[in-house]
Amino acid sequence: MLPEHRRAEGISYWGLSSVGAIAVAPPLAFWIMQHGGWRWICLSCCMLNFLMGAIAWFLDRDGPTAHHPLAYSATHLASSPTHSPASSPTDHARGSLVEWRVLVLSITLFLYSFGYGAITSFSAMYADASGVSPRSLYLTCLAIVILLTRPLSGKLADRVGYRRVFMPCLVLIAVGLALLAAGSTRISFVASAALFGVGLGTAYPVFVAYVMRDVSATRRGAAFGAILAAFDTGIGTGSTTVGWLIQRFGFPTAFGVAAALSAISLPYFVVADRRLR
């Protein structure tokens, strides 16, 4: 459905739905918790999942309509964001359920989404422990920043190149997490949310667009699945691991670990991308 020269922009719009949920969920969840407790929170989530399943059931069932074999190639490093080679097929893994090369490169997402999982699970508790109010301040600011910047950054990446936009975003994510670990004031929360929001909101759609241009139409489902697996695993691992770190060492140390992992994502991406091409 998305034209290649506007892929990052289109994925950016698609991702705004989850960001909107992040903005609405914290205050709504706190209200449900105060008036109904955990039972009603669980029931609400269950009903929402049934609703999503019903929507998915009625979606059109269609597969790829064209077969354009695209390949990882060294010539792509300096090419324009919309250029795709006409040869070098990548259908060697046609029968595989996993697009392994994409999964290896997507470990970059795991490294920075670890911190995202920590933020979604514990930023409200961190604010409460630090005396920052409202408790949903961080997530609300994060959602607002992403909603404002993601559509624009997607257009920018389509024009100037995905790598040129993606790599600075990894730096912003690491700095945002480090700022959250270093300070526990309202100003540091807002500044961290702004930096982290710009980086996170831009990085995901740009990364997907960058990877998908090198994947044949018949392998895009497997490739996107690999990307989601890395991203969601990072979120889940961040939530559980940071919870343990907070209990043992406190909030600053826990978010410092998340910042350190996200700082590794940039050199990892550069090395992995170079070796896979």
Kinemage of the C-alpha trace (Angstrom):
@kinemage 1
@onewidth
@group {chain A} dominant
@subgroup {mainchain}
@vectorlist {calphas} color= white
{ca met a 1} P 0.000 0.000 0.000
{ca leu a 2} L 2.887 2.396 0.710
{ca pro a 3} L 4.869 3.865 -2.188
{ca glu a 4} L 8.576 3.176 -1.756
{ca his a 5} L 9.604 6.827 -1.845
{ca arg a 6} L 7.254 7.587 1.102
{ca arg a 7} L 7.710 4.407 3.128
{ca ala a 8} L 9.147 6.017 6.273
{ca glu a 9} L 6.408 8.657 6.249
{ca gly a 10} L 3.693 6.010 5.915
{ca ile a 11} L 5.101 3.832 8.703
{ca ser a 12} L 5.307 6.943 10.874
{ca tyr a 13} L 1.583 7.571 10.476
{ca trp a 14} L 0.824 3.918 11.217
{ca gly a 15} L 2.817 4.089 14.449
{ca leu a 16} L 0.930 7.098 15.798
{ca ser a 17} L -1.902 4.859 17.004
{ca ser a 18} L 0.275 3.154 19.616
{ca val a 19} L 1.710 6.499 20.673
{ca gly a 20} L -1.774 7.863 21.220
{ca ala a 21} L -2.491 4.874 23.435
{ca ile a 22} L 0.582 5.697 25.520
{ca ala a 23} L -0.746 9.217 26.066
{ca val a 24} L -4.224 8.051 27.102
{ca ala a 25} L -3.405 4.863 29.028
{ca pro a 26} L -1.563 6.125 32.164
{ca pro a 27} L -4.215 8.540 33.524
{ca leu a 28} L -7.019 6.177 32.500
{ca ala a 29} L -5.288 3.201 34.139
{ca phe a 30} L -4.735 5.139 37.363
{ca trp a 31} L -8.425 6.064 37.406
{ca ile a 32} L -9.488 2.442 36.847
{ca met a 33} L -7.048 1.299 39.531
{ca gln a 34} L -8.456 3.709 42.094
{ca his a 35} L -12.095 2.853 41.372
{ca gly a 36} L -11.989 -0.811 40.414
{ca gly a 37} L -8.562 -2.287 41.187
{ca trp a 38} L -6.468 -4.778 39.228
{ca arg a 39} L -9.464 -6.906 38.273
{ca trp a 40} L -10.992 -4.165 36.158
{ca ile a 41} L -7.645 -3.264 34.602
{ca cys a 42} L -7.218 -6.877 33.498
{ca leu a 43} L -10.794 -7.071 32.244
{ca ser a 44} L -10.347 -3.839 30.281
{ca cys a 45} L -7.199 -5.167 28.617
{ca cys a 46} L -8.969 -8.431 27.840
{ca met a 47} L -11.883 -6.625 26.177
{ca leu a 48} L -9.517 -4.456 24.136
{ca asn a 49} L -7.714 -7.562 22.892
{ca phe a 50} L -11.010 -9.154 21.838
{ca leu a 51} L -11.854 -5.930 19.988
{ca met a 52} L -8.491 -5.977 18.178
{ca gly a 53} L -9.045 -9.614 17.231
{ca ala a 54} L -12.462 -8.780 15.784
{ca ile a 55} L -10.998 -5.929 13.725
{ca ala a 56} L -8.196 -8.175 12.442
{ca trp a 57} L -10.703 -10.883 11.487
{ca phe a 58} L -12.465 -8.578 9.028
{ca leu a 59} L -9.311 -7.238 7.360
{ca asp a 60} L -8.751 -8.098 3.716
{ca arg a 61} L -6.666 -11.199 3.166
{ca asp a 62} L -4.190 -10.343 0.460
{ca gly a 63} L -0.618 -11.289 -0.220
{ca pro a 64} L 2.160 -9.522 -2.112
{ca thr a 65} L 1.080 -8.551 -5.602
{ca ala a 66} L 4.513 -8.245 -7.084
{ca his a 67} L 7.836 -9.994 -6.781
{ca his a 68} L 10.723 -7.570 -6.778
{ca pro a 69} L 13.804 -9.366 -5.457
{ca leu a 70} L 15.943 -6.848 -3.664
{ca ala a 71} L 19.274 -7.624 -2.069
{ca tyr a 72} L 21.652 -6.343 0.569
{ca ser a 73} L 24.422 -4.814 -1.458
{ca ala a 74} L 27.463 -2.700 -0.677
{ca thr a 75} L 26.293 -0.168 -3.268
{ca his a 76} L 23.386 0.731 -0.981
{ca leu a 77} L 25.546 2.389 1.647
{ca ala a 78} L 25.892 5.535 -0.384
{ca ser a 79} L 22.741 5.267 -2.447
{ca ser a 80} L 19.593 7.345 -2.209
{ca pro a 81} L 16.860 6.174 0.186
{ca thr a 82} L 14.520 5.151 -2.609
{ca his a 83} L 17.026 3.341 -4.812
{ca ser a 84} L 16.685 -0.416 -5.123
{ca pro a 85} L 18.869 -2.789 -7.141
{ca ala a 86} L 17.263 -4.643 -10.009
{ca ser a 87} L 19.193 -7.840 -9.518
{ca ser a 88} L 20.913 -9.978 -6.843
{ca pro a 89} L 17.860 -11.914 -5.634
{ca thr a 90} L 17.456 -12.771 -1.996
{ca asp a 91} L 15.091 -15.657 -2.305
{ca his a 92} L 17.676 -18.131 -0.966
{ca ala a 93} L 15.701 -18.179 2.273
{ca arg a 94} L 12.265 -18.333 0.659
{ca gly a 95} L 11.224 -21.351 2.702
{ca ser a 96} L 12.513 -20.054 6.029
{ca leu a 97} L 10.079 -18.661 8.592
{ca val a 98} L 12.703 -16.212 9.893
{ca glu a 99} L 14.625 -13.576 7.950
{ca trp a 100} L 17.861 -14.126 9.865
{ca arg a 101} L 19.863 -11.240 8.417
{ca val a 102} L 17.124 -8.795 9.324
{ca leu a 103} L 16.878 -10.322 12.806
{ca val a 104} L 20.603 -9.855 13.396
{ca leu a 105} L 20.439 -6.212 12.313
{ca ser a 106} L 17.289 -5.710 14.395
{ca ile a 107} L 19.197 -6.440 17.594
{ca thr a 108} L 19.831 -2.698 17.341
{ca leu a 109} L 16.148 -2.224 18.186
{ca phe a 110} L 16.426 -4.647 21.095
{ca leu a 111} L 19.242 -2.607 22.608
{ca tyr a 112} L 17.300 0.653 22.671
{ca ser a 113} L 13.787 -0.732 23.198
{ca phe a 114} L 15.094 -2.193 26.485
{ca gly a 115} L 14.955 1.364 27.816
{ca tyr a 116} L 11.517 1.901 26.293
{ca gly a 117} L 10.204 -1.077 28.240
{ca ala a 118} L 11.681 0.378 31.414
{ca ile a 119} L 10.049 3.742 30.793
{ca thr a 120} L 6.580 2.422 30.016
{ca ser a 121} L 6.623 0.220 33.121
{ca phe a 122} L 8.406 2.335 35.732
{ca ser a 123} L 8.530 6.020 34.762
{ca ala a 124} L 5.294 6.687 36.692
{ca met a 125} L 6.668 4.873 39.757
{ca tyr a 126} L 9.943 6.806 39.417
{ca ala a 127} L 8.008 10.074 39.324
{ca asp a 128} L 6.017 9.065 42.400
{ca ala a 129} L 9.167 8.092 44.294
{ca ser a 130} L 10.840 11.381 43.308
{ca gly a 131} L 7.882 13.567 44.233
{ca val a 132} L 7.236 14.583 40.625
{ca ser a 133} L 3.606 15.155 39.723
{ca pro a 134} L 1.583 14.212 37.845
{ca arg a 135} L 2.845 10.627 37.818
{ca ser a 136} L 2.058 10.282 34.127
{ca leu a 137} L 4.147 13.371 33.252
{ca tyr a 138} L 6.901 11.453 31.461
{ca leu a 139} L 4.647 9.264 29.318
{ca thr a 140} L 2.383 12.174 28.422
{ca cys a 141} L 5.311 14.354 27.350
{ca leu a 142} L 6.808 11.411 25.467
{ca ala a 143} L 3.581 10.816 23.542
{ca ile a 144} L 3.150 14.503 22.688
{ca val a 145} L 6.706 14.781 21.367
{ca ile a 146} L 6.341 11.662 19.217
{ca leu a 147} L 2.967 12.782 17.868
{ca leu a 148} L 4.439 16.143 16.855
{ca thr a 149} L 7.741 14.955 15.386
{ca arg a 150} L 7.128 11.509 13.854
{ca pro a 151} L 5.220 12.600 10.718
{ca leu a 152} L 7.829 15.265 9.943
{ca ser a 153} L 10.813 13.017 10.617
{ca gly a 154} L 9.406 10.321 8.335
{ca lys a 155} L 9.246 12.790 5.446
{ca leu a 156} L 12.769 13.975 6.241
{ca ala a 157} L 14.156 10.430 6.180
{ca asp a 158} L 12.511 9.699 2.817
{ca arg a 159} L 14.266 12.740 1.373
{ca val a 160} L 17.756 12.757 2.900
{ca gly a 161} L 18.339 9.057 3.574
{ca tyr a 162} L 17.369 6.579 6.255
{ca arg a 163} L 20.818 5.985 7.717
{ca arg a 164} L 21.494 9.702 8.054
{ca val a 165} L 18.381 10.113 10.190
{ca phe a 166} L 18.492 6.802 12.054
{ca met a 167} L 21.973 7.044 13.576
{ca pro a 168} L 21.495 10.445 15.288
{ca cys a 169} L 18.251 9.070 16.727
{ca leu a 170} L 20.206 6.346 18.533
{ca val a 171} L 22.326 9.052 20.146
{ca leu a 172} L 19.231 10.979 21.272
{ca ile a 173} L 17.740 7.838 22.845
{ca ala a 174} L 20.897 7.158 24.850
{ca val a 175} L 21.181 10.784 26.001
{ca gly a 176} L 17.517 10.871 26.998
{ca leu a 177} L 17.864 7.744 29.134
{ca ala a 178} L 21.088 9.021 30.690
{ca leu a 179} L 19.364 12.278 31.605
{ca leu a 180} L 16.533 10.343 33.258
{ca ala a 181} L 19.067 8.316 35.249
{ca ala a 182} L 21.001 11.414 36.321
{ca gly a 183} L 18.094 13.577 37.461
{ca ser a 184} L 14.814 13.109 39.309
{ca thr a 185} L 13.221 16.546 38.929
{ca arg a 186} L 10.312 17.668 36.789
{ca ile a 187} L 12.653 19.533 34.429
{ca ser a 188} L 14.861 16.476 33.923
{ca phe a 189} L 11.784 14.321 33.312
{ca val a 190} L 10.462 16.679 30.623
{ca ala a 191} L 13.882 17.133 28.982
{ca ser a 192} L 14.503 13.395 28.983
{ca ala a 193} L 11.064 12.706 27.508
{ca ala a 194} L 11.685 15.267 24.746
{ca leu a 195} L 15.056 13.814 23.704
{ca phe a 196} L 13.953 10.210 24.071
{ca gly a 197} L 10.696 10.932 22.248
{ca val a 198} L 12.362 12.476 19.206
{ca gly a 199} L 14.835 9.606 19.001
{ca leu a 200} L 12.400 6.776 19.639
{ca gly a 201} L 9.576 8.193 17.548
{ca thr a 202} L 11.835 8.593 14.534
{ca ala a 203} L 14.096 5.555 14.858
{ca tyr a 204} L 11.522 2.778 14.461
{ca pro a 205} L 9.798 3.825 11.201
{ca val a 206} L 13.097 4.881 9.666
{ca phe a 207} L 14.721 1.556 10.538
{ca val a 208} L 11.797 -0.401 9.086
{ca ala a 209} L 11.900 1.625 5.870
{ca tyr a 210} L 15.675 1.172 5.627
{ca val a 211} L 15.478 -2.603 6.004
{ca met a 212} L 12.380 -3.187 3.884
{ca arg a 213} L 13.855 -1.605 0.773
{ca asp a 214} L 16.344 -4.488 0.648
{ca val a 215} L 13.814 -7.297 1.128
{ca ser a 216} L 11.864 -8.974 -1.650
{ca ala a 217} L 8.091 -8.675 -1.608
{ca thr a 218} L 7.737 -12.393 -0.826
{ca arg a 219} L 9.904 -12.056 2.318
{ca arg a 220} L 8.522 -8.846 3.798
{ca gly a 221} L 6.259 -10.659 6.245
{ca ala a 222} L 9.166 -12.651 7.665
{ca ala a 223} L 11.358 -9.547 7.754
{ca phe a 224} L 8.763 -7.462 9.562
{ca gly a 225} L 8.210 -10.324 11.993
{ca ala a 226} L 11.938 -10.344 12.782
{ca ile a 227} L 11.866 -6.597 13.421
{ca leu a 228} L 8.865 -6.884 15.733
{ca ala a 229} L 10.418 -9.836 17.560
{ca ala a 230} L 13.568 -7.862 18.371
{ca phe a 231} L 11.678 -4.707 19.339
{ca asp a 232} L 9.055 -6.419 21.508
{ca thr a 233} L 11.634 -8.688 23.157
{ca gly a 234} L 13.597 -5.613 24.128
{ca ile a 235} L 10.503 -4.031 25.675
{ca gly a 236} L 9.616 -7.178 27.627
{ca thr a 237} L 13.183 -7.767 28.779
{ca gly a 238} L 13.524 -4.139 29.817
{ca ser a 239} L 10.347 -4.261 31.880
{ca thr a 240} L 11.326 -7.381 33.825
{ca thr a 241} L 15.055 -6.718 34.194
{ca val a 242} L 14.725 -3.076 35.180
{ca gly a 243} L 12.132 -4.045 37.790
{ca trp a 244} L 14.697 -6.323 39.411
{ca leu a 245} L 17.411 -3.654 39.138
{ca ile a 246} L 15.167 -1.054 40.766
{ca gln a 247} L 14.474 -3.380 43.676
{ca arg a 248} L 18.179 -4.082 44.206
{ca phe a 249} L 19.911 -0.808 43.260
{ca gly a 250} L 17.287 1.909 42.808
{ca phe a 251} L 15.848 3.883 39.900
{ca pro a 252} L 18.973 5.841 38.801
{ca thr a 253} L 21.107 2.706 38.450
{ca ala a 254} L 18.361 0.816 36.639
{ca phe a 255} L 17.834 3.562 34.069
{ca gly a 256} L 21.608 3.969 33.815
{ca val a 257} L 21.861 0.341 32.691
{ca ala a 258} L 19.174 1.033 30.074
{ca ala a 259} L 21.135 4.076 28.893
{ca ala a 260} L 24.335 2.015 28.604
{ca leu a 261} L 22.603 -0.641 26.492
{ca ser a 262} L 21.106 1.980 24.195
{ca ala a 263} L 24.540 3.554 23.784
{ca ile a 264} L 25.789 0.229 22.389
{ca ser a 265} L 23.091 0.241 19.704
{ca leu a 266} L 24.871 2.743 17.442
{ca pro a 267} L 28.243 0.940 17.128
{ca tyr a 268} L 26.405 -2.380 16.858
{ca phe a 269} L 24.255 -1.088 13.990
{ca val a 270} L 27.250 0.307 12.109
{ca val a 271} L 29.230 -2.939 12.399
{ca ala a 272} L 26.302 -5.290 11.716
{ca asp a 273} L 25.044 -3.300 8.730
{ca arg a 274} L 28.510 -3.245 7.207
{ca arg a 275} L 29.052 -6.986 7.610
{ca leu a 276} L 25.620 -7.982 6.329
{ca arg a 277} L 26.067 -6.122 3.070
